[in-house]
Amino acid sequence: MNRRTLLGGAAGVAALGVMGTPAAAAGRSLTVRGATPNTKLDNLFTAYANTGDGWTGADSTYSAKLSGGREIWIFSDTFLGPVNPDGGRPLTAPFINNSVIVQRGDKLSTVTGTVDGEPAAIFRPRTEGNWYWMGPNLVTGTVWQQVVNEYEKTGPGGFDLAYVNTAVARVDTDRLDHPVSYHPLPSLPPFISWAAWLQPVGGFTYVYGVEDLGAEKHMHVARVRGSDLRGAWQFWTGDGWSTDPTDSQRVLTGVANEYSVTPWRGRYLLVTHDTTELFSAKIVAYVADKPTGPFTGRTVVYTTPETGPNGSYGNPNIITYNSHIHPEHSTDRRLLLTYNVNTLANDDHYKDASIYRPRFVDVELS
């Protein structure tokens, strides 16, 4: 179980212009006409997971387009097969901290790392016992930049953990299972992690972070010139930019640890799970005239049906999180968003393998 479920629980990156560059339509507000499950993608991933031939469930769900008609779906904590005939999974099912699914048309395949001949996380810190959870990504040509957050154990409990730092891994897109290098990124432990979203805007890549205070979470914004995250960073102070990360100011309260900010109809669209209430079923959106905000017009775009005792599982331990959009599958009128489902009772993962998988939703805007 991904321990971020109690931390608030990404995001892929599309090139600027996939959903429209900022231009003349700056006065439009967000109006939702409807939202329905994307059964094609739901069924594709469910059928693949139930074969037990590799990936059988995970969270985070980032995505990126690669050359050769490939798309990658990037996950954090991951269960591998098999799946039992009754829909559960054996207690011996492998569990690793990150993985990738490669999609070509309607065919999926699992990519993992390998340690001593056994499946392992692709991205692994040098410190033994620590692990990486996935952040946003940026693909430029044959270089995949993947932001990773390192965590460490602080005690014996499942939620005894602490954020260590953030880095960017560089990967050749022809060798997805073998990161070439890791480079540290600005970080302000223990509270601010710059690993929520990346968005190219003009000559900059905007980097969205979270100040995680547990029950209260705040958006922060930084940027780097060009597309190389190893460059010099600037931090939004509320009225300008500073090279000092301690000058970063809060932009919005109530975002999750993973969210998306993308160009939309001449403005910027923020999609996030609501963290103003504990374990919310609400996915909300805001709009802004600039990538730094202010973000206003809070709108509920979807309510997850699985959540809580009255949800589709009838299980009070079921929670939902990690909602964001996938710009490469979206237009200014129809968004593809994903969210993840999890349980606070770890035994549930072995009784029902369907719980710990992404859900895909089409949101229609007027």
N, C-alpha and C positions, 0 to 999 in steps of 0.2 A: 504493500500500500504506500502510495506516495505521501510522505509526511507533510507536504505542502498543503494538504487538504485543511489543516488547521491554521496554516499561515495565510491562506487566502487564495492560493492557487490562481501569452506567449506569442510566439507570434512569428509568422513568416513575413517576408517582405516582397512587395511587388515594385516594379519600376514606376517612377512617377508618371502618371497619365493613364494607368490602367483603369482608374475610376474617374478620370477627368482632372485636368490640372486646374489650380486656382485661377479663376477668371471672372466672368461677368455675373454669375448667378449667385452672388454673395448674400442675397436677402432671403433665400429660401429656407424654410424650416423643415424639420423631419416629420413626416406623416407616414405611419405604418398602415398598409392596406391589409396585410395578412402575413402569417408565418406558418410554415408547414414543414414537417420532416422531409429531408431529401432522401427518399427511399432507395434511390439508385445507389448512392454512396453508402448509406446504412447497410443495405443488403450485401454490397460488395465486400465490405470489411467484416460483416458478420459471417458470411459464408467462408471467407478466407480463414478467419480465426477459428471457426469450428472444425476446419480440417485438422487442426492441431499440428500443422506442418512447420510452424515457426512461431511468429507473433500470435498471441491469443488474447492480448489485452494490454493497455497502457494508458498513460495520460499525457497531457500537454498539447499534442497535435498541431505542430507547425507544418508548413509546407513550402516548397519552392520548385520552380520549373528548372529543369536542366536541359542540356542539349540532347539530341537524339530522341525526342519525343518522350523523355522521362520526366516524372515528377517524384519528388521525395516527400514523404510524410515523416516528420521527426518527432520522436517521443522520448519522454523521461522514463520513470520506473516502468518496467516491462515484464510481463509474464510471457514465457515461451511454452510451447506445447509439451505434452498432449492435452486434449480435452476429453473427459470421460463421456461415454455414451449417454449418461443422464444429464449432461450439460455442465457438470462440475469439473474440477481439475484435481489431479492428485497432489498430495502434500509435497511430493518430490518435484513438482513442476519448477523448472529453472526460473529465477527472478534476477534481472539485471537492471542497472540504473539508467540506461538509455539505449535506443535502437533506432533503426530507420526502416521504413517500408518503401520500396521502389515500385512505382506504378507505371506500367506501359499499357495503355488502353485499359482493358478490363482485367489485366493480369497483375497480381501483387506478388512481391517476394521480399523476404526479410533479410536485412543486413545487420550483423552484430560484429563485435570484436571477437578475439579468441585469446584465451590464456590457458596454456598447458593442454591444448586440444579441446577445450570446452568453451561454449559460448560465454561471452563477457561483454560488458559495456564497450561501445566504440570509443568514447571519451572517458579517460581515466586520469585522475590527478596523480602526482608523484607520491604524495603522502599516503602510506598504506592505511586503509580503513576509511579514508575520505572518499567522496563520490561527487560526480558532476550531475546536475540537473540542467536541462536544456533551456536556453533563452532564445531570443530571436536570431534570424539568420539573414545573410545577404549573399547572393550569388552573382558574381561578375565574371563573365567568360567561363573559364575552367576552374575558377577559385571560389570555393564555398567557405565563407566566414561564418562560423557558428559561435555565438556567445554562450558561455557555460558558467554556471554558478557552482562554486565548490562549497560543500558542507562537511561538517565533522560531527561525530557523536560526542555528547557531553554526559551521557549516563546510560543506564540499562533500558530505559523506557523507549517505546516506539517514537515518541515525540521529543526525546532528549537529544536535540541537535542544535547546531549553530552555524550561521552563515560565516564563511571564511573570506572569500574574495570572488571576483569576477574576472574572467579571461576571455579572449577570443582565440578559437582554434581555426587554423587554416587547413583546408582539405582540398586535394585535387579531385574534381568531380568524376574522374575516371577511376578513382580508388577510394570509395566512400568509407571503407572500413579502416582507413589508416591515416589519421591526422598527421600533417606534416610538421606542425609547430603550434606552440601555445604562447600567447603574449598577454601579460597582465593589463587590465583596463582600470581606469579610475574607480575606486570604490571607497565607501565610507562605512566600514563595519562599525557597529553591528546592525545598522538600521537601513541604509540606503544601498540598493542594488540596481545597477544600470542594466537590467536584463528583462524589460517588459516588451519592448518593440523597437524596431529600426525602420525609418522611413526616409528615403531620398526626397529632398525638396530643393530644387534649384541646384546650386553647387555644393550643397551640404548633405550629410546624412544625419538626420535627427535621431537622437537616442533617448528613449523614454524609460524612466526608472520608477522605483517604488521605495518610499520611506515606510518601512513596515514596523509599526508599533503594536502589532498584534491585532487588537480589536479596531484599531484606527490605521488607515493607510492613505498615503498622500502621493500624488503624481509629482515627479520632477522631470525636467527636460534639459538635455545637453545636445551638443552637435559637434561634428568633426567635418572639416572641409574635405570634399571628395568622397570616395567610397572606402578608403582604407581606414579601418577602425584603430589602427596603430598610430594615427596622426595625433596632432595636438587637439585637445578637447576644450570646448567652451561651455559654460554652465549658465542657464537662464536665471537671472537675479530678480525677475519681476518687471524690470524696465530696461534690461540690456543684458550683455554677456560678460562673463568673467572667466579667467583662466584658473581661478581658485575654486575647487569643488565645494569648499565650505560656504561659498556665497550662494549656492543653489537654493532657490526658494520654492515653497510648495505652490503648485498650480491648481490642484483640485483634490478634495477629500472624497473617499468612497470608491476608489479604483481597487481592482484586485492586483495580485502580484503579476498577473499576465493580462494584457489588454492590447487593443490595436488602435492606431491613429492613422487614417488614410485620407488622401484627397477625395472630396465628394462634392460635386456640383459647385465648384468654385470655393468651397469651404473645406473644413477638416472634420472628419467623423471619428469620434471616439466610441468604441464598443467595449464594454467590460461587464463582468459579473458585479452585481451590486454588493458592496461590503459594508453598507451602512446598517445592515441587519445581519445577524449571525446565520450562516448557512442558507443564504437567500436562494430562492428559485428564480429570481428576476435577472434577466439580462437587459441592460440599459444602454442607451446611446445619448451622446451629447454632440453639439456642433460648435465650431469656433471659426473665426475669420482667419486666424493665424495658427501655425503649428504649435505655438506656445500658449494658445488659449487667449482669453478665458473661454472655457467650455461651458455652455449653457443649454437650456432647453431639454432637460433630462426627460427621456421618453423610454418607457418599457417596450422593448421590441419582441420579447418572448419570455414565457414563463415555463421553466423546465418541468415536464410532467412526472419525472421520476422521484422528485425530492420529498423526503419525509414520510411520516406514517400514512398520509393520505395520497401518496404518490402511487405510481403504477406498480411498484414492487410491494407496496403495503408494508414498508420496512422503515421504522423511524431512524435507522442508522444511515440511510441513503442520502448522500449529498451531491450537489452539482457545482462546477467551478470551471475556471480556465476558458471562459468564453472570449472569442475574438473572431474577426472575419478573415477570409482568404481572398485578397484582392484579385489574384489571378483567375478566380472563378466568379468574380462579381462585376456588376455594372452599376451605374448610378440609380437604377431602378430595382435591381434584385441583388441582394447580398447572400453569399454563402457564409454561414458562421458555423463554428463548432464549439462544443463544450464537452466536458468530461463528467463521468459519473463514477462515484466511489462509495465506499462504506466505511463507517467508523468501527465496524466489527470485522476484524481481519478474517475470521472464519467464513464470512459470507463469500469471500473471493474463491474459496474452494468448493463451496456449495453451488455457486452459480457464476460461471465464467462470463456471462453476458454483462454483468454489472460494470466491470472495469474496462470500458471501451468508449471511444468517442462517439458523439451523436452529431449528425449533420442536419442543418436547418436552412431552408430558403426563406429569406425575409423580403417581402415585396413592399416597395416604397412608392408613394404617389408623387 
